[in-house]
Amino acid sequence: MTFFVRWWWSLLTTTMSNLSKAK
């Protein structure tokens, strides 16, 4: 479970990072 959460969180932060760069 922890592995999945870490993977999901990493994906989420990466997406947020890309969105802010797009702006």
ABEGO torsion letter per residue (X at the ends): XAAAAAAAAAAAAAAAAAAAAAX
